[in-house]
Amino acid sequence: MNLTRSPCCHRLSFTNASSCPHCGKPFQPGVLTAKELGEDKAFGKKAHALFLVAFLTVPLVLFFLGLQVYP
């Protein structure tokens, strides 16, 4: 069972729930599962971008430090 935010009240609810446990609004089948997949994909893109920035920054800093030490 995965958790995602409810589209009606934005509280956490299970993806296989038929209605919101907090406000009681019924869900259409598959809405929460699709929302969870979209959130996972967006998180994956952010994680990849952050890793790429960190992966490129460290060698660039070391390169410029090397230029300062050995002109």
Secondary structure by P-SEA (a helix, b strand, c coil): cbbbbbcccccccccccccccccccccccaaaaaaaaaaaaaaaaaaaaaaaaaaaaaaaaaaaaaaaacc
